Structure formats: structure tokens, C-alpha cells
């Protein structure tokens, strides 16, 4: 991943085993992913994360599809393509082109897709974008196995890109030992941690947990109590997130539209350092307050993906929590402001 527009470059690599399972009703497969520092396992019932460096294991029960909707290892993966391609083929607004090419000694099929104002999500859903742009996908496919060998994602606005490369693909591998699918197997070597996140995102009708956080660019600290009597929109974001980048202008529009004594928009960066988010904020110049060091706040609100919005009414009660959607939030804010 390289975002020229924000000076961000990041790389993630590892080994994954995917097993389709018709009896698995949540995401349709089991998986094990591993690199030198982590191992992630989902066995159809529980998912658990092994921290090799600290020799700890964190186990998650009560699994829902939302817990996988922002899983980095599935972005532009076999899984996202498998679920997205049937939708894209039927969509007449998607531009499509197929050709042959040769790279080195390898003959490949090239599939090109152009999707207006949408992007393929981690599990293959089509997510609307908050800014108008075409997302282009160039997919290289092995003509024998018909499996992808590489995916390049670009856009019509700037030079930012995300590239996924698949190497040493083996569709006949037997898979890991059966015992490796169960977290109890690892408890002799790894110490179990208490889950750091609630099982579910905070829901409507709950009271928003209190917090105090530093404000970027000032020496002030801001609290939820400070906003008493106001309608408050919290947007949880992180630095390495394309959706978060795209949300900046939409949030500024919301802040300007509802500017006044009865509304407050606060963006909470969850775990990036103050220095690392400075270039992004300088570039986007958000017209609202940005807070940082917000990981514990994100934990308290059950945030598992980014950007996530939480809208709180003047009595401190949550009225919306979910994926950032500018139109939906604007409508809800307008309705709340109309209530006397």
C-alpha cells in the first residue's frame, strides 16, 4: 500500500490457509494466517489471535460477520474477489475488459474493472465512497487454475495504490493439523488474555462512556462531559485507512453545515502518534477538532473497524453507531436538532 497523497507506505505479508466450509454460516470459510510475529485463526466457532512476541493469546467468542469486515488480511484477497465478482459482473455501470499478457515466462489473463464511487470491501461487499472517484482494479489471473496472482488497485484522482501479490499458491495442500484449529492447543505456550474489546459495538439507547483526551494542535484536553447538552458526533479513525482519508472532506462539510452551540463534531484517532498524524491533518485541514490517544475510548465503545461513527444526543444517549455514512448521519443530526 502506498498513498502518495498522504505520504503513507505500509506492507503486510504472511502465509494463509483458507478452507471453504459449507457448514460455516458466518463467512463461509475457516482460516489460519501467520507471519513472524502473529498468528490468526478462525475455526468456525471462535477466532483467536496469537502474539508470538509476548506469548499471549486472545480468544473471541460470539462471532459476527462485522468482526471480519475490516480484517486487513482479507482486503483484495481471494475471499473478497470470490464474493465481489458476481456482483460486479451483473453491474452494467462497472467497466470491464479482459485481455492476455505475458510477464516473464508466464502467460496470464488480465481483468480490468472500473467501479464508480464504490470500493470492494474486505469480504467482497461493495462499499460506497464519500468522495466521487473511480476505483480501478487490474487483476492478473493464472489461465490454468483461474486463481489471481496479483491485484492492483488505483483510482482516478491521484497516484495512491494498493497492490496484493499471491505467491506459492497451492490449491491441493492438505492444510494444518486438526489440533491447530483449537485455542486450547496453544495454552501450554501462550498465556490467555482477557478480551480488550467488547463483543459488539455500542448500541443505540446506551449511554456513551465518559472520556478525556488531548486535542491535536493545542494544549487542551476535551471530555465528553464538556459537551453536555449538545448533540455529539464522534468519528473514530486511524492513519493507515483509505476510508478514513476519504471521510475528511465529508466530515468538514458536516461540521460546517451544523455549526452552532448545539452540535459538536470530534474526530478521535485511536492509536497513531501525534507526530505521525500531523502530515495528514496538515494536508486535509479538517474544520473540526481532532483528538488523539483514543485507543481506550475505542475499546470502551466497542470499535473494531474504521472509520466508525457514534452519534450521541443531548442527553448523552447513543442514537447511532456504525460505519461512517455522511448522508445518514446528516439526516439524523438534522432530526435531533429539530427536537426541542
Phi, psi and omega per residue, in radians:
X1 nan 2.287 3.065
X2 -2.477 2.074 3.089
X3 -1.876 1.655 3.113
X4 -1.044 -0.604 -3.059
X5 -1.156 -0.387 -3.111
X6 -2.153 0.040 -3.135
X7 1.212 0.499 -3.097
X8 -1.877 2.306 3.046
X9 -2.420 2.290 -3.097
X10 -2.563 2.644 -3.118
X11 -2.416 2.370 3.097
X12 -2.300 2.227 3.122
X13 -2.464 2.639 3.136
X14 -3.120 -3.040 3.130
X15 -2.003 2.315 -3.116
X16 -2.238 2.492 2.977
X17 -2.044 2.176 3.113
X18 -1.997 2.373 3.125
X19 -2.305 1.946 3.078
X20 -1.117 2.401 -3.092
X21 -2.445 1.840 -3.106
X22 -1.101 -0.345 3.133
X23 -1.515 -0.133 -3.132
X24 -1.535 1.957 -2.957
X25 -1.628 -0.116 -3.045
X26 -1.580 -0.965 3.102
X27 -2.212 -0.061 3.010
X28 1.509 0.103 3.140
X29 -2.791 2.832 2.969
X30 -1.873 2.772 3.122
X31 -2.685 2.721 2.921
X32 -2.331 2.206 3.096
X33 -2.154 2.468 -3.045
X34 -2.632 2.440 2.901
X35 -2.319 -2.881 -3.041
X36 -1.247 -0.328 -3.071
X37 -1.919 -0.432 -3.006
X38 -2.390 2.733 2.922
X39 -2.424 2.237 3.127
X40 -2.026 2.310 -3.103
X41 -2.312 2.347 2.940
X42 -2.232 2.109 -3.012
X43 -1.858 0.174 -3.123
X44 1.708 -0.286 3.112
X45 -2.151 -0.904 3.069
X46 -2.094 2.757 2.891
X47 -2.085 2.489 3.131
X48 -2.504 2.580 -3.090
X49 -2.008 2.203 3.127
X50 -1.813 2.062 3.077
X51 -1.650 1.788 -3.040
X52 -1.185 -0.608 -3.094
X53 -1.148 -0.793 -3.100
X54 -1.708 0.000 3.102
X55 0.966 0.815 3.105
X56 -2.158 2.755 3.107
X57 -2.304 2.348 3.095
X58 -2.076 2.181 -3.034
X59 -1.948 2.355 -3.139
X60 -2.056 2.233 3.091
X61 -1.913 -3.060 3.104
X62 0.875 0.973 -3.018
X63 -1.288 2.449 3.066
X64 -2.313 2.773 3.140
X65 -1.012 -0.546 -3.116
X66 -1.056 -0.469 -3.133
X67 -1.226 -0.211 3.122
X68 -1.910 -0.090 -2.959
X69 -1.240 -0.222 3.078
X70 -2.216 0.401 -3.137
X71 -1.273 2.020 -2.985
X72 -0.986 -0.647 -3.047
X73 -1.210 -0.190 3.128
X74 -1.731 -0.080 -3.107
X75 -1.232 2.208 -3.072
X76 0.876 0.981 -3.079
X77 -2.063 3.131 3.014
X78 -0.943 -0.729 -3.060
X79 -1.171 -0.825 -3.115
X80 -1.110 -0.694 3.117
X81 -1.163 -0.750 -3.122
X82 -0.992 -0.719 -3.096
X83 -1.472 -0.518 -3.047
X84 -1.469 -0.646 -3.017
X85 -0.993 -0.750 3.098
X86 -1.038 -0.635 3.126
X87 -1.193 -0.730 -3.086
X88 -1.238 -0.640 3.139
X89 -1.096 -0.648 -3.122
X90 -1.371 -0.321 -3.036
X91 -1.471 1.972 -3.103
X92 -1.271 -0.260 3.106
X93 -1.420 -0.198 3.140
X94 -1.530 2.194 3.059
X95 -1.357 2.450 -3.060
X96 -2.404 2.449 3.069
X97 -2.624 2.444 3.137
X98 -2.212 2.386 3.098
X99 -2.622 3.027 3.074
X100 -1.892 2.638 3.082
X101 -2.615 2.914 3.050
X102 -2.251 2.189 3.077
X103 -2.096 1.997 -3.028
X104 1.148 -2.144 3.100
X105 -1.758 0.066 -3.021
X106 -1.757 2.241 3.000
X107 -1.541 2.332 -3.052
X108 -2.386 2.725 2.984
X109 -1.665 2.394 3.103
X110 -1.957 2.116 3.069
X111 -1.946 2.168 3.124
X112 -2.018 2.279 -3.141
X113 -2.211 2.454 3.040
X114 -2.177 2.056 -3.052
X115 -2.044 2.095 -3.094
X116 -1.472 2.159 3.000
X117 1.067 0.402 3.072
X118 -2.487 2.781 3.084
X119 -2.410 2.608 3.099
X120 -1.271 2.176 3.128
X121 -1.364 3.078 -3.036
X122 -1.073 -0.590 -3.132
X123 -1.869 0.257 3.044
X124 1.663 0.052 3.027
X125 -1.315 2.758 3.133
X126 -1.767 1.964 -3.047
X127 -1.728 2.264 3.115
X128 -1.203 2.522 3.092
X129 -1.681 2.654 -3.141
X130 -1.499 -0.193 3.067
X131 -2.141 2.602 -3.098
X132 -1.357 2.101 3.087
X133 -2.906 2.762 3.037
X134 -1.751 2.252 3.062
X135 -1.689 2.124 -3.093
X136 -1.841 2.354 3.101
X137 -2.105 2.229 2.979
X138 -1.953 2.020 -3.036
X139 -2.026 2.118 3.071
X140 -1.630 2.286 -3.011
X141 -2.219 2.351 3.056
X142 -1.232 2.131 -3.080
X143 -1.240 -0.205 3.128
X144 -1.571 -0.935 -3.096
X145 -1.548 -0.326 -3.037
X146 1.060 0.444 3.027
X147 -1.725 2.584 -3.140
X148 -1.222 2.551 3.021
X149 -1.883 -0.364 3.105
X150 -2.840 2.627 3.053
X151 -2.326 2.211 3.068
X152 -2.026 2.128 3.121
X153 -1.905 2.145 3.083
X154 -2.253 -3.089 3.118
X155 -2.536 2.968 -3.026
X156 -1.538 0.031 -3.023
X157 -1.839 -0.711 -3.086
X158 -2.549 -2.962 -3.075
X159 -1.620 0.101 -3.139
X160 -1.029 2.498 3.101
X161 -2.622 2.751 3.022
X162 -2.263 2.215 -3.118
X163 -2.138 2.295 3.063
X164 -2.054 2.263 3.117
X165 -2.101 2.301 3.126
X166 -1.873 2.126 -3.136
X167 -2.179 2.709 3.105
X168 0.890 0.801 3.133
X169 -1.329 2.253 -3.121
X170 -2.346 1.887 -3.109
X171 -1.448 -0.049 -3.093
X172 -1.921 0.019 -3.086
X173 -1.045 2.498 -3.083
X174 -1.250 -0.491 3.136
X175 1.727 2.965 -3.097
X176 -1.262 2.849 3.133
X177 -1.035 2.619 -3.087
X178 -1.021 -0.668 -3.099
X179 -1.154 -0.381 -3.105
X180 -1.222 -0.194 -3.133
X181 -1.455 -0.141 -3.016
X182 -1.986 2.270 -3.056
X183 -1.129 -0.452 3.135
X184 -1.080 -0.453 3.122
X185 -1.058 -0.537 -3.004
X186 -1.677 -0.078 -3.003
X187 -1.227 -0.294 3.072
X188 -1.321 -0.400 -3.111
X189 -1.880 -0.519 -3.078
X190 -2.011 2.423 3.096
X191 -1.534 2.267 -3.086
X192 -1.326 2.333 3.106
X193 -1.764 2.647 2.997
X194 -1.251 2.455 -3.124
X195 -1.010 2.296 -3.140
X196 -1.461 -0.250 -3.117
X197 -2.125 2.526 2.998
X198 -1.084 2.790 -3.136
X199 -1.168 -0.526 -3.064
X200 -2.310 2.698 3.059
X201 -1.107 2.544 3.089
X202 -0.909 2.467 -3.024
X203 -1.940 2.890 3.086
X204 -1.046 2.554 -3.132
X205 1.507 -0.181 3.051
X206 -1.432 2.678 3.054
X207 -1.437 2.299 3.130
X208 -1.146 2.176 3.124
X209 -1.025 2.512 -3.138
X210 -1.260 2.671 3.100
X211 -2.778 2.819 3.036
X212 -2.398 2.188 -3.078
X213 -2.394 2.653 3.072
X214 -1.302 2.568 3.103
X215 -1.670 2.320 3.123
X216 -1.148 2.362 3.067
X217 1.505 -0.042 3.096
X218 -2.387 3.094 3.051
X219 -1.722 0.093 -3.052
X220 -1.410 2.741 2.958
X221 -2.051 2.394 -3.076
X222 -1.989 2.455 3.109
X223 -2.204 2.844 3.061
X224 -1.178 -0.582 3.114
X225 -1.051 -0.590 3.117
X226 -1.031 -0.416 -3.047
X227 -1.664 0.223 -3.083
X228 -0.946 2.290 -3.138
X229 1.548 -0.067 3.133
X230 -1.872 2.751 2.916
X231 -1.472 2.249 -3.005
X232 -2.128 2.230 3.011
X233 -1.885 2.067 3.067
X234 -1.795 2.292 3.064
X235 -2.104 2.036 -3.125
X236 -1.619 2.234 -3.057
X237 -2.519 2.884 3.045
X238 -2.367 2.880 -3.041
X239 -1.179 -0.879 -3.057
X240 -1.537 1.189 -3.067
X241 -2.608 1.956 -3.110
X242 -1.104 -0.682 3.130
X243 -1.106 -0.666 3.117
X244 -1.141 -0.678 3.115
X245 -1.081 -0.766 -3.100
X246 -1.206 -0.370 -3.082
X247 -1.386 -0.338 -3.068
X248 -0.920 -0.954 -3.106
X249 -1.130 -0.597 3.133
X250 -1.179 -0.660 3.095
X251 -1.157 -0.688 3.100
X252 -1.098 -0.647 3.089
X253 -1.114 -0.750 3.131
X254 -1.119 -0.770 -3.137
X255 -1.053 -0.722 3.133
X256 -1.242 -0.702 -3.096
X257 -1.102 -0.688 -3.043
X258 -1.910 0.329 -3.117
X259 -1.001 2.290 -3.124
X260 2.831 3.090 -3.052
X261 -1.243 -0.218 -3.042
X262 -1.818 0.084 -3.108
X263 -2.430 2.463 3.106
X264 -2.440 2.253 3.054
X265 -1.920 2.219 -3.135
X266 -2.293 2.126 3.067
X267 -1.667 2.257 -3.077
X268 -1.995 1.945 3.020
X269 -1.374 2.337 -2.928
X270 -1.488 -0.725 -3.068
X271 -2.576 -0.015 3.128
X272 -1.321 2.700 3.131
X273 -1.300 2.780 3.124
X274 -1.032 -0.726 -3.118
X275 -1.183 -0.612 -3.072
X276 -1.287 -0.428 3.130
X277 -1.624 -0.161 -3.104
X278 -1.015 -0.821 -3.137
X279 -1.084 -0.626 3.137
X280 -1.167 -0.765 -3.131
X281 -1.201 -0.585 3.076
X282 -1.139 -0.694 -3.136
X283 -1.178 -0.829 -3.029
X284 -1.507 -0.375 3.126
X285 0.810 1.074 -3.105
X286 -1.065 2.434 -3.127
X287 -1.657 0.768 3.124
X288 -2.754 2.944 -3.086
X289 -1.395 2.442 3.106
X290 -2.053 2.253 3.121
X291 -1.947 2.799 -3.136
X292 -2.460 -3.141 -3.014
X293 1.080 0.686 -2.991
X294 -1.715 0.318 -3.071
X295 -1.094 -0.756 -3.140
X296 -1.152 -0.583 3.089
X297 -1.175 -0.757 3.097
X298 -1.042 -0.729 3.091
X299 -1.045 -0.774 -3.096
X300 -1.131 -0.522 -3.133
X301 -1.631 -0.050 3.108
X302 1.316 0.551 -3.103
X303 -1.358 2.188 3.121
X304 -2.159 -0.115 -3.141
X305 -2.551 2.874 -3.036
X306 -2.379 2.530 -0.122
X307 -1.407 2.479 3.051
X308 -2.029 2.385 3.138
X309 -1.906 2.463 3.046
X310 -2.255 2.103 -3.141
X311 -1.863 2.227 -3.042
X312 -2.106 2.332 -3.119
X313 -1.417 3.130 -3.036
X314 -1.171 -0.237 3.093
X315 -1.682 0.090 3.113
X316 1.482 0.233 -3.095
X317 -1.744 2.340 3.114
X318 -1.216 2.247 3.096
X319 -1.971 -0.253 3.072
X320 -2.719 2.432 3.004
X321 -2.575 2.155 -3.119
X322 2.963 -2.910 3.141
X323 -1.037 2.441 3.123
X324 -1.098 2.114 3.105
X325 -2.393 1.868 -2.998
X326 -1.038 -0.767 -3.096
X327 -1.147 -0.793 -3.133
X328 -1.108 -0.764 -3.120
X329 -1.170 -0.716 3.119
X330 -1.048 -0.725 3.120
X331 -1.109 -0.749 -3.131
X332 -1.188 -0.702 3.118
X333 -1.112 -0.749 3.119
X334 -1.042 -0.754 3.123
X335 -1.129 -0.729 -3.133
X336 -1.153 -0.689 3.137
X337 -1.180 -0.428 -3.139
X338 -1.365 -0.291 -3.133
X339 -1.372 2.176 3.135
X340 -1.509 nan nan
